[in-house]
Amino acid sequence: MILIKGGTTIDGSRAERNDVLVDGDRIVEIGKIDAPGAEVIDASGKYVTPGFIDVHNHGDILLTRAPDGVNLLTQGITSIVVGNCGVSALPISGNDSILMNEEKRKWDAPQDYFHELREKGLAVNVGFLLGQGSLRAMVAGQAPGALSHEQRERIKSIAREYIDRFGFLGISSGLIYAPGSYTSPEEMVDLLSVLGPNHVYKTHLRNEGDTVEEATKEALDTALASGVRLQLAHHKAAGRKNWGKTESTLRMVDTARKKGLDVGTEVYLYPGAHTSLSVVLPKELYAKEGLTREFLARVMGDPAAEAFSNQKGIQSWCGNTWDDVYITLSKNPEYSGMRLTDIARSFGRSPYQTAVQLLIDDPLIKATLDNMMGEEDIRRVLSHETSVVASDGFIYDSGKPELCHPRNYGNIARLFSSYVPSVLPLEDAVHKTTQLPAERYNLQARGRLLPGYFADIAVFSGLEDHATVARPTELSTGMSYVLLNGNIVVEGGRLAQKKEGVFLTQYSK
């Protein structure tokens, strides 16, 4: 048994001085407790909360490399949900193009993926969403246009199998990315018919910039038509000229809730975005042929395609310029951390030509788009009663730091160091990172400090982020202890290097 003694517990809505007794993987008692023989954690002067839950993670493939989760556990994050933005490790196919195709080739069946994760161990608990883009790629490859009736039925059959057999928590879409961007609202409503009342539909909107209001309406209308629970991923208004539009999009959310729609929002706490470099190209450019290497090679030297991309690409949809693009993750490490325009100068090419060449060389290349969001919008979404705090990040290993967005190492810590109490009371911040995400994703017996709940627990004081764009892998500080399913995985602020995570599915008990 483990006794967490003398801390201030925060669960739901109030802070109280309590002890917490853990036996096995469960919390068994909360109050003033005397437990002779128990291992004691002195939490005097510290907060004791449920372990934090990050419901927007892209670590599907990185999990197979057995990372120790240092960026998560040092912030007190004990559970993540992967398979976001329409991209997931499953289903397996040879048609994924930029959707992790190379990594997937080592598996012959879905069980192989789960077996590999189970054998290597999980640093945190992991739940899974099924990516609509990956589903579509399995059936139709990267082909644009409407799906046939037979293709729709095939996609639904695959989705049902994965949800029923493997306990996926729901479906995600990334309507800004090919091939998900080719999907009509009607096709999406048809696919979502496979979801039950406890599943979630999470969407990366078709546009988060100039037409974010129209894209929000599309998502709300799709959810109303299908009757599903909706989550709006990393809700924002991208680009300086669009700052402030979250005021109207959140009004739309409130109106939909009054109509009976079960809808939530998510937010990360940085003004820069981290995404595929492909988003700098307008979808209209590749809508007819798909975003393939062959297509990219053909348009790289096309003056008309370049002029169209300069007009309708990054500057159009988010109001940013090529100078705001930084390469973060690339199979060519010499480019990591460089501004795209600096790479272009070294190539002797235009930024457009350079971006296309980098995508040809590495379809999985990632970039940070700086200065995309306004601080007022971030605070507005954070303050909204539907929002949960989610990083849109990855899971990393302490021995293999990679250039990335600072939200990977600091999003939750930043919440407590920069937005409490100026934007949110401490209790609300805890609620938005524990109980609320657990409820939105139906994570049973998680997210609360209650007898019978799993012992995912964070013990901290002065939690603070240190990661920046220039130094994105600086660890957060202030997290003293973390328990994961009743096991101490952070002790005295240091990782215990234990793999105690489990799968989070619709069948979790």
C-alpha positions, -999 to 999 in steps of 0.1 A, spaced: 0 0 0 10 36 -6 -2 65 16 0 100 2 1 120 34 -7 157 42 -14 171 7 -41 193 -6 -64 172 -28 -82 187 -57 -109 167 -73 -136 183 -94 -145 216 -77 -127 220 -43 -94 218 -26 -92 200 7 -65 187 31 -66 149 27 -46 117 28 -49 93 -1 -45 55 4 -36 33 -26 -38 -5 -27 -27 -22 -59 -39 -2 -89 -68 15 -71 -75 43 -47 -91 27 -16 -96 56 8 -95 94 11 -96 114 43 -75 114 75 -59 80 73 -36 59 95 -22 30 76 6 12 95 30 -6 71 21 15 41 48 33 21 44 70 28 47 99 4 50 132 22 28 156 2 29 184 28 27 218 10 18 201 -23 -12 195 -44 -25 160 -50 -46 156 -81 -57 129 -105 -31 122 -132 -35 146 -161 -51 133 -193 -39 146 -227 -65 136 -253 -46 149 -283 -14 131 -289 2 118 -321 25 92 -306 9 62 -324 42 52 -341 66 66 -315 50 43 -289 66 13 -308 100 27 -300 93 23 -262 98 59 -251 100 65 -214 75 94 -218 97 119 -200 80 149 -216 46 137 -203 54 122 -169 74 152 -157 42 172 -163 20 147 -144 4 133 -176 -6 97 -170 -30 91 -200 -30 100 -236 -53 95 -266 -37 89 -300 -50 86 -335 -59 122 -339 -65 145 -369 -76 116 -391 -42 98 -389 -38 65 -369 -14 36 -369 -43 13 -377 -58 2 -401 -28 -12 -419 -25 -6 -456 0 1 -483 -18 33 -494 -11 57 -467 14 79 -485 23 105 -459 2 87 -432 30 67 -416 32 42 -445 69 32 -440 64 23 -404 32 3 -410 49 -22 -433 63 -42 -405 29 -54 -393 8 -81 -410 -23 -77 -388 -37 -52 -363 -29 -75 -335 8 -71 -343 7 -34 -334 -9 -40 -300 14 -70 -294 44 -49 -300 32 -21 -277 24 -47 -250 58 -64 -253 78 -31 -251 56 -16 -224 37 17 -221 51 46 -202 15 60 -198 -20 48 -204 -30 50 -240 -65 52 -257 -70 50 -294 -90 69 -320 -95 55 -355 -83 80 -382 -108 86 -410 -79 96 -433 -62 63 -426 -95 45 -432 -100 62 -465 -64 56 -476 -69 18 -469 -99 17 -493 -92 44 -518 -56 53 -514 -48 90 -521 -74 93 -548 -95 125 -546 -132 128 -553 -163 111 -539 -162 75 -527 -185 49 -544 -212 32 -524 -191 0 -522 -161 20 -508 -183 37 -482 -196 3 -471 -161 -11 -469 -149 18 -448 -178 13 -424 -172 -24 -421 -135 -18 -412 -144 9 -387 -170 -14 -370 -144 -42 -368 -118 -20 -351 -142 -3 -328 -159 -36 -317 -129 -58 -317 -102 -35 -303 -122 -10 -282 -114 22 -301 -128 53 -284 -141 68 -316 -132 83 -349 -110 113 -358 -109 133 -390 -83 157 -404 -103 176 -430 -74 199 -438 -51 169 -448 -53 146 -478 -71 122 -482 -95 133 -455 -99 167 -472 -116 150 -501 -145 138 -478 -179 155 -481 -201 162 -451 -225 136 -464 -198 109 -465 -187 118 -430 -223 115 -416 -225 81 -433 -193 69 -416 -202 82 -382 -233 60 -382 -210 32 -369 -204 51 -336 -224 44 -304 -234 68 -277 -202 63 -257 -179 70 -287 -166 104 -298 -161 120 -331 -132 144 -331 -123 167 -360 -95 189 -371 -116 214 -390 -115 218 -427 -101 253 -422 -90 271 -391 -82 304 -407 -102 325 -432 -132 302 -432 -130 289 -397 -166 299 -390 -179 280 -420 -157 250 -410 -171 251 -375 -206 251 -388 -198 221 -410 -186 202 -380 -216 211 -359 -240 202 -387 -223 169 -393 -226 160 -356 -262 171 -354 -271 150 -385 -253 119 -371 -262 123 -335 -226 118 -323 -206 133 -295 -183 159 -310 -149 173 -301 -134 203 -319 -96 197 -319 -72 225 -310 -99 251 -315 -84 284 -328 -86 312 -353 -54 309 -373 -37 340 -388 -35 375 -376 -64 387 -398 -86 360 -382 -78 367 -346 -110 372 -326 -131 348 -346 -133 324 -317 -158 347 -302 -183 338 -330 -173 301 -333 -178 296 -295 -212 313 -298 -220 287 -325 -209 259 -301 -232 274 -274 -261 275 -298 -256 239 -309 -255 228 -272 -289 244 -267 -302 223 -296 -290 192 -277 -257 186 -294 -230 170 -271 -200 191 -281 -167 199 -265 -136 219 -275 -99 215 -270 -70 240 -268 -33 241 -265 -16 271 -250 10 283 -275 6 308 -304 25 286 -328 12 255 -346 31 223 -353 19 202 -383 28 186 -416 47 208 -439 21 199 -466 -4 224 -451 15 253 -467 2 240 -501 -34 248 -510 -57 218 -512 -70 230 -545 -36 224 -560 -36 186 -555 -74 179 -552 -76 161 -586 -45 139 -583 -37 136 -546 -5 146 -527 19 121 -542 56 123 -549 49 121 -586 25 150 -585 49 171 -563 78 165 -587 57 177 -616 45 209 -599 78 219 -582 89 239 -613 55 250 -625 53 288 -623 15 287 -623 14 262 -594 39 284 -575 19 316 -581 -13 298 -570 4 284 -538 18 318 -529 -17 333 -533 -38 306 -518 -14 287 -495 -1 296 -461 -7 334 -466 -44 328 -475 -55 303 -449 -36 316 -419 -23 351 -429 13 341 -423 43 342 -445 71 318 -455 93 334 -428 70 320 -401 77 284 -412 104 264 -392 113 228 -399 112 207 -368 111 169 -376 129 157 -407 147 126 -418 174 150 -429 185 164 -395 205 193 -409 172 210 -417 157 206 -382 154 239 -365 159 260 -396 136 286 -411 122 275 -444 134 307 -461 170 301 -449 169 266 -464 155 281 -496 185 305 -498 209 276 -493 191 257 -521 190 287 -544 153 282 -548 121 299 -538 103 290 -506 76 272 -525 101 251 -545 120 243 -513 88 232 -495 79 209 -524 114 194 -525 114 188 -488 80 170 -491 93 149 -519 124 139 -499 104 133 -467 66 131 -468 65 130 -430 84 162 -425 69 185 -398 71 222 -393 62 248 -367 41 278 -380 50 306 -357 26 335 -346 -6 317 -359 -28 323 -329 -36 353 -308 -33 352 -270 -69 366 -266 -83 336 -286 -63 311 -266 -77 326 -233 -112 328 -247 -112 291 -257 -95 281 -224 -121 299 -204 -151 283 -222 -168 257 -201 -165 230 -228 -128 232 -233 -102 207 -222 -64 213 -224 -47 190 -249 -12 193 -264 -14 181 -300 20 167 -292 39 134 -291 56 111 -266 94 112 -263 123 94 -247 148 111 -223 177 95 -242 166 106 -276 155 143 -275 141 155 -308 134 190 -320 97 196 -317 71 221 -306 75 233 -270 39 222 -262 53 186 -261 73 194 -230 53 221 -214 16 224 -223 1 212 -190 28 229 -169 22 261 -188 -14 260 -179 -6 261 -142 23 285 -144 8 311 -169 -30 308 -168 -37 300 -131 -51 321 -115 -52 349 -141 -75 330 -164 -87 300 -145 -90 291 -108 -67 262 -99 -97 239 -94 -110 246 -129 -75 240 -144 -74 206 -127 -110 198 -139 -101 206 -176 -71 182 -175 -86 153 -155 -123 148 -150 -136 166 -180 -114 148 -206 -121 114 -189 -158 121 -193 -156 133 -229 -138 101 -239 -155 77 -216 -124 67 -198 -139 47 -170 -127 51 -134 -101 77 -145 -98 114 -138 -110 116 -102 -97 110 -67 -123 86 -55 -123 52 -38 -125 25 -65 -108 47 -92 -75 38 -107 -46 53 -88 -33 77 -115 -21 106 -92 1 137 -95 18 153 -65 33 187 -73 39 223 -63 51 252 -84 46 233 -116 64 254 -143 72 250 -180 106 258 -195 103 247 -231 105 274 -257 107 275 -295 145 279 -293 148 252 -266 118 230 -270 129 200 -250 135 217 -216 117 197 -190 90 211 -168 97 213 -131 76 210 -99 63 175 -103 74 156 -72 56 123 -76 35 105 -102 16 73 -96 4 53 -126 -20 25 -119 -8 25 -83 29 24 -92 54 52 -85 68 63 -119 81 97 -109 99 100 -75 115 131 -62 110 147 -96 128 120 -115 116 92 -137 116 57 -121 119 42 -156 89 19 -152 64 9 -179 31 7 -160 7 20 -186 -23 1 -199 -46 3 -230 -77 25 -225 -106 10 -244 -144 10 -243 -140 -23 -224 -118 -8 -196 -132 -17 -162 
